[in-house]
Amino acid sequence: MKLMFASDIHGSGYYCKKICEAYAKEKADRLILLGDLLYHGPRNDLPREYDPKAVTAMLNNMKNEIFAVRGNCEAEVDQMVLEFPCMADYMLLFLNGRTVFVTHGHLYNTDNPPLLKDGDILIHGHTHVQVMEETGNYVYINPGSASLPKDGSKNAYMIYENGVFTIKELDEMQPFMSYGI
C-alpha cells in the first residue's frame, strides 16, 4: 500500500493543485490530509493563490481517495462544503506491525503526546516544519506544510511505501528526508 500525506494547504489553490498532481504521479492508494485545508488562519499570511472554493472543488473531486483529520483552522462550515469527513481529531493506522497515530498537531504533539507504546509513530502537521526523529519511546514525523513552510522548511508532502516514510519537495517531487520502519 502506498499512502500520501499532506498538511496545511490553508486554502492555496496553487499548492492544492500541486498536491493533486503529485498524488496522481505517485499513484498512491490514499491521500491522508493532516488538517488546515481551507482557511489560512489569523497567524499566517495569505498563501499563494488563496482560493478556498477552488481547494474545495479539487478535494471534493477526490473525495473517495481522502482520509482527513481536523486542524485548528477547520470549522463546521468547512465540513458543510467538503464531501469527505474532516472533523476527527485523529486516526489510527497500522503499518508494518506498528500503530501510527495521525493527527493535526494542535491537540496531540510532542509536548502533549497521545498514549503510545514503544515503537509507535506520531504523525502530525501544524508546525509547518519537517521532522523525522526518534523521541523517547516513539517516532515523530511531520511532513511540514504544503503551502506555508516555516523555519527553512520546504513546500512538501510525504509518501509511505514499503515500510519507508519519505518527505518530498512539492515542486520537484524530489525526496529529501526519509525514515524506515
C-alpha positions as CSV (number, residue, x, y, z in Angstrom):
1,M,0.0,0.0,0.0
2,K,1.2,3.5,-0.9
3,L,0.0,6.4,1.1
4,M,0.5,10.1,0.5
5,F,0.3,12.6,3.5
6,A,-0.1,16.3,3.1
7,S,-0.7,19.0,5.7
8,D,-1.6,22.7,6.0
9,I,-2.9,23.6,2.5
10,H,-4.5,26.7,4.0
11,G,-6.7,27.4,1.1
12,S,-4.0,27.7,-1.5
13,G,-5.3,26.8,-4.9
14,Y,-1.8,26.7,-6.3
15,Y,-0.5,24.2,-3.8
16,C,-3.6,22.1,-3.6
17,K,-3.3,21.6,-7.4
18,K,0.4,20.6,-6.8
19,I,-0.8,18.1,-4.2
20,C,-3.4,16.6,-6.6
21,E,-0.8,16.4,-9.4
22,A,1.7,14.7,-7.1
23,Y,-0.9,12.3,-5.9
24,A,-1.7,11.2,-9.4
25,K,2.0,10.9,-10.4
26,E,2.8,9.0,-7.2
27,K,-0.1,6.6,-7.9
28,A,-0.8,6.4,-4.2
29,D,-3.7,4.4,-2.8
30,R,-4.9,7.1,-0.4
31,L,-4.3,10.8,0.3
32,I,-4.2,11.5,4.1
33,L,-4.8,15.1,4.9
34,L,-3.5,16.4,8.2
35,G,-5.8,19.4,8.6
36,D,-5.9,23.1,7.9
37,L,-7.3,22.6,4.5
38,L,-9.3,25.7,3.5
39,Y,-8.6,28.6,5.9
40,H,-5.2,30.4,6.3
41,G,-5.7,31.4,9.9
42,P,-5.0,34.7,11.6
43,R,-1.3,33.9,12.3
44,N,-0.4,33.1,8.7
45,D,0.0,35.3,5.6
46,L,-2.3,34.6,2.7
47,P,-0.9,31.6,0.8
48,R,-0.1,31.7,-2.9
49,E,-3.4,31.8,-4.9
50,Y,-5.6,31.8,-1.8
51,D,-8.9,30.3,-3.1
52,P,-10.8,28.1,-0.6
53,K,-13.6,27.5,-3.1
54,A,-11.1,26.1,-5.7
55,V,-9.5,23.9,-3.0
56,T,-12.9,22.6,-2.0
57,A,-13.7,21.7,-5.6
58,M,-10.3,19.9,-6.2
59,L,-10.5,17.9,-2.9
60,N,-14.2,17.0,-3.5
61,N,-13.2,15.6,-6.9
62,M,-11.0,13.2,-4.9
63,K,-13.4,12.5,-2.0
64,N,-13.2,8.7,-2.4
65,E,-9.4,8.9,-2.2
66,I,-9.1,11.0,1.0
67,F,-8.8,10.4,4.7
68,A,-8.6,13.6,6.8
69,V,-8.3,14.9,10.3
70,R,-9.3,18.2,11.7
71,G,-6.8,21.0,12.0
72,N,-7.1,24.0,14.3
73,C,-8.4,26.1,11.3
74,E,-11.2,23.7,10.4
75,A,-14.8,24.6,11.4
76,E,-18.2,23.0,11.0
77,V,-18.8,25.3,8.0
78,D,-15.8,23.6,6.3
79,Q,-17.4,20.2,6.8
80,M,-20.6,21.6,5.2
81,V,-18.7,22.2,1.9
82,L,-16.3,19.2,1.9
83,E,-17.8,15.9,0.8
84,F,-15.5,13.7,2.9
85,P,-15.2,13.6,6.7
86,C,-12.6,16.1,8.1
87,M,-13.7,16.7,11.7
88,A,-12.0,13.8,13.5
89,D,-9.2,14.8,15.9
90,Y,-7.1,11.8,15.0
91,M,-7.0,8.5,13.1
92,L,-5.1,5.3,13.7
93,L,-3.2,3.4,11.0
94,F,-1.5,0.0,11.4
95,L,1.6,-0.1,9.2
96,N,4.3,-2.7,9.2
97,G,3.2,-4.0,12.6
98,R,3.2,-0.5,14.2
99,T,0.5,1.7,15.4
100,V,0.6,5.1,13.7
101,F,-1.3,8.0,15.4
102,V,-2.2,10.6,12.8
103,T,-3.4,14.0,13.9
104,H,-3.0,17.7,13.1
105,G,-0.8,18.5,16.0
106,H,-2.6,21.3,17.8
107,L,-4.1,18.8,20.4
108,Y,-1.6,15.9,20.4
109,N,2.0,16.6,19.7
110,T,5.5,16.0,21.3
111,D,4.6,18.3,24.2
112,N,1.2,16.5,24.7
113,P,1.6,13.1,23.1
114,P,-1.1,10.5,22.9
115,L,-0.7,7.3,24.8
116,L,1.9,5.4,22.7
117,K,3.7,2.1,23.1
118,D,7.4,1.7,22.3
119,G,7.9,1.8,18.6
120,D,4.6,3.6,17.8
121,I,4.6,6.5,15.4
122,L,3.1,10.0,15.8
123,I,2.5,11.9,12.6
124,H,1.2,15.5,12.6
125,G,1.5,18.7,10.7
126,H,0.5,22.1,12.4
127,T,4.1,23.5,12.9
128,H,4.8,23.7,9.2
129,V,8.3,22.3,9.8
130,Q,9.6,18.9,8.6
131,V,10.8,16.5,11.2
132,M,11.7,12.8,11.4
133,E,13.1,11.8,14.7
134,E,13.0,9.2,17.5
135,T,11.6,10.8,20.5
136,G,11.7,8.8,23.7
137,N,9.8,5.6,23.0
138,Y,8.1,6.6,19.7
139,V,8.9,8.1,16.3
140,Y,7.7,11.6,15.5
141,I,7.2,12.6,11.8
142,N,6.0,15.9,10.5
143,P,5.8,16.4,6.7
144,G,5.6,20.2,7.1
145,S,3.2,22.4,5.2
146,A,2.2,22.1,1.5
147,S,1.6,25.9,1.2
148,L,3.2,27.8,4.1
149,P,6.5,26.2,5.2
150,K,8.3,27.8,8.2
151,D,11.8,27.8,9.6
152,G,13.6,26.9,6.4
153,S,11.3,24.0,5.6
154,K,10.2,23.3,2.0
155,N,6.7,23.1,0.5
156,A,6.3,19.3,0.8
157,Y,4.3,16.1,1.1
158,M,5.2,12.6,2.4
159,I,4.9,9.2,0.9
160,Y,4.7,5.9,2.9
161,E,5.6,2.8,0.8
162,N,7.3,-0.5,1.6
163,G,8.0,0.4,5.2
164,V,9.6,3.8,4.4
165,F,8.3,7.3,5.0
166,T,9.8,9.8,2.6
167,I,9.2,13.6,2.6
168,K,9.4,15.1,-0.9
169,E,9.7,18.7,-2.1
170,L,6.4,19.5,-3.7
171,D,7.6,21.4,-6.8
172,E,10.2,18.9,-7.9
173,M,8.8,15.7,-6.2
174,Q,12.4,15.1,-5.0
175,P,12.9,13.2,-1.7
176,F,15.0,15.0,0.9
177,M,14.2,13.1,4.2
178,S,13.3,9.5,4.9
179,Y,12.7,7.1,7.8
180,G,12.3,3.3,7.5
181,I,10.2,1.2,9.9
